[in-house]
Amino acid sequence: MRVINSFIIAFAMYSKIPMPQVDWNKENMKYVLCAFPWVGAAIGAVFTLWGRLGLLLPIGHTLYVILLLLIPVVISGGIHLDGLLDTADALSSYQSRERRLEILKDSHAGAFAVLVCAVYFWADFGFLSELSPQRLSLVALGFFFSRALSGFAIATFPCAKDSGLAATFSQGADRRRTQMGLLVQIAACGLWMAVKQPLAGTAAVAAALLCFCYYHWMAKKKFGGITGDLAGWFLQMCELCMLIAVVAVQIAEKLCVV
């Protein structure tokens, strides 16, 4: 029952999908991070469904791509996007570590957050516009893969502070079993992506792992550890990097044919 409750908490926290109410006690919190990737599976399923269905409807390509782009934001409630923008402000401040952590907590959006938001969505829109229908399911798997990596980071990396969302889930997790469970999910999803479409899948996995390594370095150097906002930054950047990698392979394949 506690595993089911962990799934309920994960979906209640990281999505807007209606969930029954459960207690956020120690037992129910143990495996929340293991359940986190399955929020990505739900997003990926809707992403793929619209990606297929939208092509059959009499609508323009621009509207089709915009709705495709908005699916992760709507289902997640923008919680990870908020982390991306807060982190953009903190990184662009060039202040001390302590001041950067204060900026992460600031509810106001600075100029760099607005700029990064615009650039991020334009980049996402542009690369989604180039994505072929045959690669939709591969990008959809990325929503699962990025969350598996993010959950593993929260269960493994040091936290920058003892309070906050990342610290709450890190402290509440059964660390050893959570790490093992997430490693299995990372390996299974990464292998599936690579087998499903060898070139594009391998490129997407490689891009995600490179982003993961940079995340570890950046969080430790700039903030002294991870926070919930940094986890959101990683998730958004990881998904964009995977999309770019898939489209890059797609373009390279076309050039080779020509």
C-alpha positions as CSV (number, residue, x, y, z in Angstrom):
1,M,0.0,0.0,0.0
2,R,2.8,2.4,0.8
3,V,4.2,2.0,-2.8
4,I,0.8,3.0,-4.1
5,N,0.7,5.9,-1.8
6,S,4.2,6.9,-3.0
7,F,2.9,7.0,-6.5
8,I,-0.1,9.1,-5.4
9,I,2.2,11.6,-3.7
10,A,4.5,11.8,-6.8
11,F,1.6,12.5,-9.1
12,A,0.0,14.9,-6.7
13,M,3.2,16.9,-6.3
14,Y,4.6,16.8,-9.8
15,S,1.5,16.9,-11.9
16,K,-2.0,18.4,-12.1
17,I,-3.6,15.0,-12.5
18,P,-6.3,14.7,-9.8
19,M,-5.2,12.2,-7.0
20,P,-6.8,11.0,-3.8
21,Q,-5.5,12.5,-0.6
22,V,-2.9,10.5,1.4
23,D,-0.7,11.3,4.4
24,W,2.8,12.6,3.6
25,N,4.3,10.5,6.4
26,K,7.7,8.7,6.5
27,E,6.4,5.4,5.2
28,N,4.6,6.9,2.2
29,M,7.5,9.1,1.3
30,K,10.0,6.2,0.9
31,Y,9.5,5.5,-2.8
32,V,8.2,8.8,-4.1
33,L,11.3,9.4,-6.2
34,C,10.9,5.9,-7.8
35,A,7.4,6.9,-8.8
36,F,8.5,10.2,-10.2
37,P,9.5,8.9,-13.7
38,W,6.0,7.6,-14.2
39,V,4.7,11.1,-14.2
40,G,6.9,11.5,-17.2
41,A,5.4,8.3,-18.7
42,A,1.9,9.9,-18.4
43,I,3.2,13.1,-20.1
44,G,4.8,11.0,-22.8
45,A,1.6,9.1,-23.4
46,V,-0.4,12.2,-23.9
47,F,2.4,13.8,-26.0
48,T,2.4,10.8,-28.3
49,L,-1.3,10.6,-28.5
50,W,-1.6,14.2,-29.5
51,G,1.4,13.9,-31.8
52,R,-0.4,11.1,-33.8
53,L,-4.0,12.5,-33.5
54,G,-3.1,16.1,-34.3
55,L,-1.7,15.1,-37.7
56,L,-5.2,13.8,-38.7
57,L,-7.0,17.0,-37.8
58,P,-7.6,19.9,-40.1
59,I,-5.4,22.4,-38.2
60,G,-2.2,24.3,-39.1
61,H,1.2,23.0,-38.2
62,T,1.9,26.0,-35.9
63,L,-1.1,25.2,-33.7
64,Y,-0.2,21.5,-33.8
65,V,3.3,22.2,-32.5
66,I,2.2,24.8,-29.9
67,L,-0.2,22.3,-28.4
68,L,2.5,19.6,-28.4
69,L,4.8,22.0,-26.6
70,L,2.3,22.9,-24.0
71,I,1.4,19.3,-23.0
72,P,4.3,18.9,-20.5
73,V,3.7,22.4,-19.1
74,V,0.0,21.8,-18.6
75,I,0.3,18.3,-17.1
76,S,3.2,19.2,-14.8
77,G,1.6,22.6,-13.8
78,G,4.8,24.3,-14.8
79,I,6.6,23.3,-11.5
80,H,9.8,22.5,-13.3
81,L,9.7,25.5,-15.6
82,D,9.5,27.6,-12.4
83,G,12.8,26.1,-11.3
84,L,14.4,26.8,-14.7
85,L,13.5,30.5,-14.4
86,D,14.6,30.9,-10.8
87,T,17.9,29.2,-11.6
88,A,18.4,31.5,-14.6
89,D,18.1,34.5,-12.4
90,A,20.5,33.0,-9.7
91,L,23.1,32.0,-12.2
92,S,23.0,35.3,-14.0
93,S,23.5,37.3,-10.8
94,Y,27.2,36.5,-10.4
95,Q,26.7,36.8,-6.6
96,S,28.0,34.7,-3.8
97,R,26.7,31.2,-3.2
98,E,24.5,32.4,-0.3
99,R,23.0,35.2,-2.4
100,R,22.3,32.8,-5.2
101,L,20.4,30.6,-2.8
102,E,18.4,33.6,-1.7
103,I,17.5,34.5,-5.3
104,L,16.2,30.9,-5.8
105,K,13.7,31.6,-3.1
106,D,12.6,34.9,-4.5
107,S,9.1,34.6,-6.0
108,H,9.7,37.5,-8.4
109,A,10.9,36.9,-11.9
110,G,13.9,38.9,-13.0
111,A,15.0,40.0,-16.5
112,F,17.1,36.9,-17.1
113,A,14.2,34.6,-16.1
114,V,12.0,36.3,-18.7
115,L,14.8,36.1,-21.3
116,V,15.5,32.5,-20.7
117,C,11.8,31.6,-20.7
118,A,11.4,33.2,-24.2
119,V,14.5,31.6,-25.6
120,Y,13.6,28.2,-24.1
121,F,10.1,28.2,-25.6
122,W,11.3,29.5,-29.0
123,A,14.0,26.7,-29.1
124,D,11.5,24.1,-28.0
125,F,9.0,25.3,-30.7
126,G,11.6,25.4,-33.4
127,F,13.0,21.9,-32.8
128,L,9.5,20.4,-32.3
129,S,8.6,21.9,-35.6
130,E,11.4,19.9,-37.2
131,L,10.6,16.6,-35.4
132,S,9.4,13.9,-37.7
133,P,6.3,11.8,-36.6
134,Q,8.5,8.7,-36.5
135,R,10.6,10.3,-33.7
136,L,7.6,11.4,-31.5
137,S,7.7,8.3,-29.3
138,L,11.4,8.6,-28.8
139,V,11.1,12.2,-27.5
140,A,8.1,11.0,-25.4
141,L,10.4,8.5,-23.7
142,G,12.6,11.4,-22.8
143,F,10.0,12.6,-20.3
144,F,10.5,9.3,-18.4
145,F,14.2,9.3,-18.7
146,S,14.8,12.8,-17.6
147,R,12.7,12.3,-14.4
148,A,14.5,9.0,-13.6
149,L,17.8,10.9,-13.8
150,S,16.4,13.8,-11.7
151,G,15.1,11.4,-9.1
152,F,18.4,9.6,-8.9
153,A,20.2,13.0,-8.4
154,I,17.9,14.0,-5.5
155,A,18.5,10.6,-3.9
156,T,22.3,10.8,-4.4
157,F,23.6,14.3,-4.7
158,P,24.1,16.5,-1.6
159,C,21.5,19.1,-1.0
160,A,22.4,22.8,-0.8
161,K,20.2,23.2,2.3
162,D,18.3,21.1,4.8
163,S,15.0,22.6,3.9
164,G,13.0,22.8,0.7
165,L,11.4,20.4,-1.8
166,A,14.6,18.5,-2.8
167,A,15.7,18.1,0.8
168,T,12.2,16.8,1.8
169,F,12.2,14.1,-0.8
170,S,15.8,13.2,-0.3
171,Q,15.5,12.9,3.4
172,G,12.2,10.9,3.2
173,A,13.5,8.4,0.6
174,D,14.8,4.9,1.3
175,R,18.0,5.9,-0.3
176,R,19.6,2.5,-1.2
177,R,16.4,1.0,-2.6
178,T,15.4,4.3,-4.3
179,Q,18.8,4.5,-6.0
180,M,18.7,0.9,-7.2
181,G,15.1,1.3,-8.4
182,L,15.9,4.4,-10.3
183,L,19.1,3.0,-11.8
184,V,17.0,0.1,-13.2
185,Q,14.6,2.5,-14.7
186,I,17.4,4.6,-16.2
187,A,19.1,1.6,-17.7
188,A,15.8,0.1,-19.0
189,C,14.6,3.3,-20.6
190,G,18.0,4.3,-22.0
191,L,18.4,0.8,-23.5
192,W,14.9,0.9,-25.0
193,M,15.6,4.3,-26.6
194,A,18.9,3.1,-28.1
195,V,17.3,-0.2,-29.4
196,K,14.2,1.5,-30.7
197,Q,16.1,4.0,-32.8
198,P,19.9,3.3,-32.5
199,L,21.3,6.6,-33.8
200,A,18.7,9.1,-32.5
201,G,18.1,7.1,-29.3
202,T,21.8,6.8,-28.5
203,A,22.2,10.5,-29.2
204,A,19.3,11.5,-26.9
205,V,20.7,9.3,-24.1
206,A,24.2,10.7,-24.5
207,A,22.8,14.3,-24.5
208,A,20.8,13.6,-21.3
209,L,23.9,12.1,-19.5
210,L,26.1,15.0,-20.5
211,C,23.4,17.4,-19.2
212,F,23.3,15.3,-16.0
213,C,27.1,15.6,-15.5
214,Y,27.0,19.3,-16.1
215,Y,24.1,19.6,-13.6
216,H,26.1,17.8,-10.9
217,W,29.1,20.1,-11.5
218,M,27.1,23.3,-11.7
219,A,25.0,22.6,-8.6
220,K,28.1,21.7,-6.5
221,K,30.2,24.6,-7.7
222,K,27.6,27.4,-7.8
223,F,25.2,26.4,-5.0
224,G,27.0,23.8,-2.9
225,G,24.4,21.1,-3.8
226,I,21.0,20.7,-5.4
227,T,17.7,22.3,-4.6
228,G,14.2,21.8,-6.0
229,D,14.7,24.7,-8.4
230,L,17.9,23.3,-9.7
231,A,16.2,20.0,-10.2
232,G,13.6,21.8,-12.3
233,W,16.3,23.5,-14.3
234,F,17.9,20.1,-15.0
235,L,14.6,18.5,-16.1
236,Q,13.8,21.3,-18.6
237,M,17.3,21.5,-20.0
238,C,17.6,17.7,-20.2
239,E,14.4,17.4,-22.2
240,L,15.4,20.2,-24.5
241,C,18.9,18.7,-25.1
242,M,17.4,15.3,-25.9
243,L,15.0,16.9,-28.4
244,I,17.9,18.8,-30.0
245,A,20.0,15.6,-30.3
246,V,17.1,13.7,-31.9
247,V,16.5,16.5,-34.5
248,A,20.2,16.9,-35.1
249,V,20.5,13.2,-36.0
250,Q,17.4,13.5,-38.2
251,I,18.9,16.4,-40.1
252,A,22.2,14.5,-40.4
253,E,20.5,11.5,-41.9
254,K,18.8,13.7,-44.5
255,L,22.1,15.3,-45.4
256,C,23.7,11.8,-45.8
257,V,20.9,10.7,-48.1
258,V,21.4,13.8,-50.3
